[in-house]
Amino acid sequence: MQCSLQKQNGHAAILFAMMIPVFFGLFTLGSDGARIMQSKARLGDAMEAASLAVTAHASTDNSADGVNQTIARNYIEYYATDLKEIESVTVSRRDCDTASECVPGEDMKFFQYDVSASVQFDTWFPGNDAIVGFGDNFNVGAAGRARKYQSHAIDVVLAADFSGSMRNNWNGSVRYLGLIDVVNSVADELAHFNQLFDPGVGVNTIGISPYDHYNRVVIGSDKIENPFDATLHCDTTMVKGSHQVNSHSPPTTSKMLRIPGTDNTGNKAADVYDEDRIVLGRVDNLVYSGTNLQYGKTLDQMKAGGVDVSTEYCNRDNTELARFYDIPLTNDFESFKSQLNTFRPDHASGRGYTASFQGFLGGTRLLKRGINSRKLLILLSDGQDTGSYSSIGNGSNTPNTGFKTIATNLTNSHKMCDEIRSYLSTYTAADGSTQQAQVELAVIGFTYNPSDHPALETCVGKDNVFKAENKEEILAQILSLIAEEIGRLK
């Protein structure tokens, strides 16, 4: 018996050594196998997120270097950080009339994006002739699909800061020029949505109410009468230049007025002639009683349809070198952009203060005239309201308080934004009927944290205050707010 046991010594060690490749093969199959399943799951998540992002962006550019491919690849790289190579990405778009699920004549119309990808990964344990494995690498594929259902057309008004600080640089460019680029892109996107959607749901429109410590309007386009009527005592400024024309002394009846020319950076340019004699009036949306601001009457005036024709409506101010004015809601996006591209804040130092409430009140005046059931008012600003007060209008109407305090009193004590929502909650539809509207207010701050201005959070709500680090983030946030209103993703 002892002899037999001695003969078997070492057999177990030999059997264990023979089983090592099998055990290691099982280990590698389990490790890399689990990793393959995990990678496929991560890629699937990336495709779902990418399809939603591509659908929200709604671009028709599906080329290899196009925006849709770029969005999809960015999501893949974010979700699959250990990938070796993205082998292929495919993005395709289908309109409602090519999908069997879309029923003509019903409200559930949509456009759909399908996004798919194949990605290669390196294995951890490739294996060899002795040990089983998955080879040097493995490939996984996944796909995602999202639809954007048509909902309602939207009226968008941007209350845009054109105070003096907007002439400063930010991330390598002049702030107001960057903001103009953003607004132009928003107009392009709304035009694009109008092409995608059925006209039966309405037409998206855009308007802008630029502000510093006042608004401006084109004389004759609002409640302001002809500036050449000597009975209207109102100082005005030519749209196309920095020359101030005082209507206390009506100008000559000559049809063509010479205007010292300036380009969009405030530098000298060739003189221009304005045959239509388009004239700007400065607008203060506040109501005064001597040196006392009438907050309640200011909001009552807003709800009455805007500012009356009076010396408080179109007032003298020292920011005569600025060039901006209200552009009412329109779907003529090319005309809108053409006008916007001529805008500039005052380029003289110490001029053009910030008063956000002027933007809110001016924007409300424009938005009320929209004919769509979705209404969006976005305040864009590069800084807090100015602490001091600069007179606009009769110098005796100078309250002993600053613009920031005025904004705080309007929002906190007098619930300005609640009044705006209530005022805009009904609208006159295209057929003349009175309809209910859904109203959203938002604030996007850049170069500062808008949350540091508590009045803004009180006004629009904490969840509707956003901070942007660059103009791309401003655009992305505006488009996100619009996308929430004009359709829903699924």
SELUM-55463 format. One line per field, with one value per residue (C-alpha): residue number from 1; x, y, z. Coordinates in steps of 0.05 Angstrom, whole numbers, m for minus. Example, Ala and Ser with C-alpha at 12.3 -4.5 7.8 and 13.67 -1.06 7.14 Angstrom:
resi <- c(1, 2);
x <- c(246, 273);
y <- c(m90, m21);
z <- c(156, 143);
***
This chain:
resi <- c(1, 2, 3, 4, 5, 6, 7, 8, 9, 10, 11, 12, 13, 14, 15, 16, 17, 18, 19, 20, 21, 22, 23, 24, 25, 26, 27, 28, 29, 30, 31, 32, 33, 34, 35, 36, 37, 38, 39, 40, 41, 42, 43, 44, 45, 46, 47, 48, 49, 50, 51, 52, 53, 54, 55, 56, 57, 58, 59, 60, 61, 62, 63, 64, 65, 66, 67, 68, 69, 70, 71, 72, 73, 74, 75, 76, 77, 78, 79, 80, 81, 82, 83, 84, 85, 86, 87, 88, 89, 90, 91, 92, 93, 94, 95, 96, 97, 98, 99, 100, 101, 102, 103, 104, 105, 106, 107, 108, 109, 110, 111, 112, 113, 114, 115, 116, 117, 118, 119, 120, 121, 122, 123, 124, 125, 126, 127, 128, 129, 130, 131, 132, 133, 134, 135, 136, 137, 138, 139, 140, 141, 142, 143, 144, 145, 146, 147, 148, 149, 150, 151, 152, 153, 154, 155, 156, 157, 158, 159, 160, 161, 162, 163, 164, 165, 166, 167, 168, 169, 170, 171, 172, 173, 174, 175, 176, 177, 178, 179, 180, 181, 182, 183, 184, 185, 186, 187, 188, 189, 190, 191, 192, 193, 194, 195, 196, 197, 198, 199, 200, 201, 202, 203, 204, 205, 206, 207, 208, 209, 210, 211, 212, 213, 214, 215, 216, 217, 218, 219, 220, 221, 222, 223, 224, 225, 226, 227, 228, 229, 230, 231, 232, 233, 234, 235, 236, 237, 238, 239, 240, 241, 242, 243, 244, 245, 246, 247, 248, 249, 250, 251, 252, 253, 254, 255, 256, 257, 258, 259, 260, 261, 262, 263, 264, 265, 266, 267, 268, 269, 270, 271, 272, 273, 274, 275, 276, 277, 278, 279, 280, 281, 282, 283, 284, 285, 286, 287, 288, 289, 290, 291, 292, 293, 294, 295, 296, 297, 298, 299, 300, 301, 302, 303, 304, 305, 306, 307, 308, 309, 310, 311, 312, 313, 314, 315, 316, 317, 318, 319, 320, 321, 322, 323, 324, 325, 326, 327, 328, 329, 330, 331, 332, 333, 334, 335, 336, 337, 338, 339, 340, 341, 342, 343, 344, 345, 346, 347, 348, 349, 350, 351, 352, 353, 354, 355, 356, 357, 358, 359, 360, 361, 362, 363, 364, 365, 366, 367, 368, 369, 370, 371, 372, 373, 374, 375, 376, 377, 378, 379, 380, 381, 382, 383, 384, 385, 386, 387, 388, 389, 390, 391, 392, 393, 394, 395, 396, 397, 398, 399, 400, 401, 402, 403, 404, 405, 406, 407, 408, 409, 410, 411, 412, 413, 414, 415, 416, 417, 418, 419, 420, 421, 422, 423, 424, 425, 426, 427, 428, 429, 430, 431, 432, 433, 434, 435, 436, 437, 438, 439, 440, 441, 442, 443, 444, 445, 446, 447, 448, 449, 450, 451, 452, 453, 454, 455, 456, 457, 458, 459, 460, 461, 462, 463, 464, 465, 466, 467, 468, 469, 470, 471, 472, 473, 474, 475, 476, 477, 478, 479, 480, 481, 482, 483, 484, 485, 486, 487, 488, 489, 490);
x <- c(0, 56, 91, 28, 21, 94, 83, 25, 65, 64, 3, m40, 12, 16, m60, m62, m8, m47, m110, m78, m91, m163, m173, m138, m179, m243, m217, m201, m268, m304, m264, m265, m335, m363, m325, m356, m425, m410, m381, m442, m487, m447, m449, m524, m531, m488, m532, m596, m568, m538, m604, m640, m587, m586, m662, m664, m613, m653, m598, m604, m528, m514, m447, m384, m359, m428, m459, m500, m440, m400, m453, m457, m381, m376, m427, m391, m324, m356, m390, m336, m272, m229, m247, m193, m229, m297, m304, m369, m425, m490, m543, m608, m670, m741, m799, m868, m894, m843, m861, m920, m933, m949, m1023, m1039, m1085, m1072, m1033, m981, m934, m860, m791, m745, m669, m635, m564, m519, m446, m393, m335, m271, m238, m173, m181, m147, m127, m122, m104, m55, m46, m47, m98, m167, m185, m222, m162, m128, m192, m268, m323, m391, m448, m510, m565, m613, m676, m712, m771, m790, m865, m896, m927, m939, m904, m871, m861, m791, m769, m698, m687, m615, m565, m534, m505, m436, m400, m422, m366, m315, m279, m300, m264, m227, m285, m328, m387, m443, m416, m415, m486, m508, m478, m517, m583, m571, m561, m626, m662, m632, m656, m726, m727, m704, m759, m810, m786, m790, m859, m928, m952, m1017, m986, m966, m903, m846, m828, m772, m766, m715, m719, m649, m638, m587, m623, m677, m707, m711, m765, m771, m814, m882, m878, m907, m949, m902, m927, m890, m828, m834, m898, m876, m928, m889, m830, m783, m708, m691, m632, m623, m619, m559, m512, m492, m523, m577, m637, m678, m752, m764, m739, m767, m715, m721, m771, m716, m727, m654, m617, m542, m519, m446, m430, m401, m387, m408, m348, m359, m304, m314, m343, m372, m432, m499, m566, m632, m687, m742, m717, m723, m716, m707, m741, m714, m764, m768, m819, m824, m880, m860, m894, m841, m782, m825, m829, m899, m886, m959, m975, m913, m942, m1012, m983, m950, m1017, m1051, m1010, m946, m924, m967, m946, m915, m850, m836, m840, m788, m736, m670, m609, m534, m525, m535, m479, m516, m555, m608, m683, m742, m754, m825, m841, m830, m818, m778, m713, m668, m696, m690, m616, m602, m628, m595, m527, m527, m537, m485, m482, m455, m380, m366, m341, m388, m451, m504, m522, m556, m630, m657, m729, m728, m713, m769, m820, m799, m798, m868, m894, m869, m889, m961, m971, m951, m1004, m975, m996, m925, m887, m815, m781, m706, m665, m592, m543, m468, m476, m519, m563, m526, m529, m537, m590, m580, m637, m674, m724, m741, m682, m729, m757, m694, m710, m661, m649, m610, m630, m614, m660, m714, m709, m712, m773, m809, m795, m801, m852, m894, m886, m867, m856, m921, m956, m920, m942, m1013, m1014, m986, m1029, m1081, m1069, m1107, m1100, m1095, m1170, m1184, m1205, m1177, m1137, m1096, m1021, m964, m911, m839, m789, m714, m649, m581, m521, m451, m386, m420, m463, m536, m552, m515, m574, m629, m683, m674, m683, m744, m771, m763, m750, m684, m690, m696, m632, m571, m498, m460, m384, m381, m426, m434, m465, m512, m536, m543, m585, m631, m642, m656, m709, m740, m739, m776, m833, m840, m840, m827, m774, m788);
y <- c(0, 47, 31, 47, 115, 131, 115, 166, 223, 285, 263, 319, 371, 346, 348, 418, 441, 411, 447, 517, 536, 513, 553, 614, 607, 607, 669, 706, 687, 710, 776, 796, 767, 810, 870, 858, 858, 920, 956, 939, 965, 1030, 1039, 1027, 1083, 1128, 1114, 1129, 1195, 1212, 1200, 1246, 1300, 1294, 1296, 1358, 1392, 1372, 1383, 1353, 1346, 1272, 1273, 1243, 1310, 1338, 1362, 1299, 1253, 1299, 1296, 1220, 1212, 1259, 1217, 1152, 1180, 1204, 1138, 1091, 1122, 1059, 1049, 1036, 1061, 1084, 1041, 1070, 1117, 1122, 1175, 1174, 1217, 1200, 1249, 1231, 1218, 1160, 1125, 1077, 1099, 1170, 1179, 1235, 1288, 1272, 1313, 1259, 1279, 1272, 1267, 1211, 1200, 1132, 1131, 1068, 1055, 1001, 1009, 969, 955, 921, 858, 849, 776, 762, 688, 645, 574, 546, 592, 608, 683, 732, 754, 822, 862, 857, 898, 917, 953, 989, 1033, 1086, 1119, 1183, 1222, 1294, 1303, 1367, 1407, 1481, 1539, 1589, 1664, 1678, 1746, 1758, 1816, 1828, 1869, 1925, 1964, 1996, 1936, 1895, 1928, 1892, 1829, 1759, 1695, 1731, 1769, 1831, 1812, 1845, 1818, 1748, 1758, 1780, 1716, 1675, 1710, 1701, 1627, 1623, 1656, 1605, 1548, 1575, 1582, 1510, 1486, 1523, 1482, 1417, 1425, 1425, 1498, 1475, 1478, 1551, 1589, 1603, 1676, 1715, 1786, 1824, 1880, 1906, 1948, 1984, 2032, 2043, 2011, 2041, 2037, 2061, 2122, 2109, 2034, 2032, 2082, 2139, 2186, 2220, 2253, 2310, 2332, 2392, 2376, 2314, 2340, 2282, 2277, 2224, 2191, 2168, 2092, 2090, 2139, 2175, 2242, 2265, 2301, 2342, 2343, 2404, 2438, 2395, 2380, 2406, 2375, 2351, 2277, 2257, 2272, 2267, 2223, 2218, 2146, 2095, 2021, 1968, 1979, 2054, 2074, 2126, 2102, 2134, 2179, 2146, 2173, 2150, 2167, 2142, 2185, 2126, 2155, 2122, 2141, 2122, 2087, 2089, 2038, 2068, 2113, 2172, 2220, 2273, 2237, 2178, 2116, 2088, 2013, 1992, 2041, 2018, 1947, 1974, 2011, 1947, 1910, 1967, 1951, 1991, 2062, 2120, 2174, 2223, 2257, 2196, 2149, 2179, 2216, 2251, 2212, 2218, 2149, 2177, 2136, 2070, 2038, 1987, 1982, 1935, 1887, 1861, 1786, 1763, 1701, 1741, 1717, 1747, 1817, 1806, 1788, 1845, 1895, 1860, 1863, 1939, 1941, 1966, 1993, 2062, 2062, 2122, 2107, 2114, 2107, 2054, 2027, 1960, 1957, 1887, 1908, 1950, 1885, 1847, 1903, 1918, 1844, 1835, 1890, 1852, 1783, 1803, 1813, 1742, 1695, 1629, 1590, 1581, 1643, 1648, 1710, 1703, 1757, 1757, 1798, 1804, 1834, 1856, 1917, 1982, 2005, 2078, 2114, 2154, 2200, 2184, 2238, 2297, 2308, 2326, 2255, 2225, 2178, 2170, 2097, 2054, 2008, 1946, 1969, 1985, 1915, 1885, 1925, 1907, 1832, 1823, 1872, 1880, 1810, 1836, 1767, 1739, 1800, 1787, 1714, 1732, 1787, 1740, 1680, 1700, 1721, 1737, 1680, 1688, 1677, 1734, 1690, 1696, 1635, 1611, 1614, 1577, 1627, 1613, 1664, 1651, 1687, 1670, 1706, 1707, 1736, 1735, 1689, 1710, 1674, 1731, 1775, 1747, 1789, 1750, 1683, 1710, 1734, 1673, 1618, 1586, 1530, 1580, 1619, 1595, 1613, 1607, 1604, 1621, 1640, 1567, 1552, 1613, 1585, 1514, 1538, 1581, 1524, 1477, 1524, 1530, 1455, 1443, 1486, 1470, 1394, 1335, 1281, 1207);
z <- c(0, 19, m46, m86, m52, m67, m141, m143, m112, m159, m200, m170, m187, m258, m265, m237, m285, m343, m320, m315, m388, m381, m317, m347, m411, m370, m333, m397, m428, m366, m361, m434, m444, m388, m417, m486, m456, m415, m476, m518, m463, m458, m534, m532, m481, m524, m585, m547, m521, m589, m625, m577, m586, m662, m664, m619, m664, m726, m776, m845, m852, m845, m882, m853, m828, m816, m751, m739, m746, m701, m647, m650, m647, m588, m549, m567, m542, m478, m461, m487, m461, m473, m546, m597, m659, m683, m746, m772, m755, m793, m785, m825, m822, m841, m848, m825, m896, m904, m839, m835, m763, m785, m800, m849, m822, m749, m698, m684, m739, m729, m760, m739, m734, m733, m707, m709, m697, m696, m648, m638, m570, m550, m510, m442, m455, m529, m520, m561, m588, m517, m483, m511, m520, m563, m603, m603, m607, m610, m644, m617, m651, m627, m653, m626, m652, m632, m658, m651, m651, m675, m620, m629, m663, m617, m611, m585, m560, m537, m489, m506, m466, m507, m449, m455, m425, m485, m524, m480, m502, m481, m501, m557, m588, m575, m532, m572, m638, m608, m583, m652, m681, m630, m646, m721, m709, m669, m727, m775, m730, m726, m802, m807, m760, m803, m863, m824, m794, m823, m832, m801, m732, m741, m760, m712, m703, m671, m643, m603, m552, m540, m478, m435, m387, m439, m501, m570, m622, m694, m693, m725, m715, m645, m607, m624, m676, m734, m704, m754, m720, m679, m627, m605, m565, m569, m581, m632, m666, m738, m745, m791, m758, m695, m714, m667, m695, m646, m663, m620, m683, m739, m793, m864, m910, m956, m970, m963, m899, m894, m837, m815, m829, m781, m788, m739, m694, m686, m734, m788, m853, m915, m905, m918, m937, m909, m958, m911, m853, m804, m735, m667, m602, m534, m489, m413, m390, m320, m296, m252, m205, m195, m165, m143, m185, m193, m194, m196, m252, m290, m292, m306, m365, m390, m385, m422, m483, m475, m462, m482, m530, m482, m463, m418, m478, m523, m482, m488, m465, m474, m506, m575, m606, m594, m650, m632, m631, m622, m680, m674, m682, m753, m794, m845, m815, m868, m857, m782, m788, m836, m785, m726, m759, m756, m680, m631, m560, m545, m555, m510, m440, m381, m423, m430, m362, m348, m329, m339, m325, m389, m427, m393, m403, m474, m492, m462, m507, m568, m545, m532, m606, m624, m652, m628, m566, m541, m519, m496, m467, m454, m420, m442, m401, m387, m317, m260, m261, m249, m177, m194, m234, m298, m319, m383, m398, m355, m308, m251, m254, m222, m164, m108, m123, m173, m229, m188, m132, m182, m211, m141, m123, m188, m181, m106, m82, m145, m176, m245, m276, m248, m279, m345, m346, m330, m383, m436, m417, m469, m540, m603, m653, m728, m735, m686, m628, m558, m538, m478, m483, m449, m426, m406, m379, m374, m360, m390, m360, m387, m359, m291, m249, m256, m192, m157, m177, m132, m165, m230, m194, m160, m227, m272, m221, m201, m252, m308, m293, m332, m336, m402, m407, m482, m539, m560, m492, m500, m566, m540, m481, m523, m573, m515, m487, m556, m568, m503, m529, m603, m598, m554, m562, m555);
***
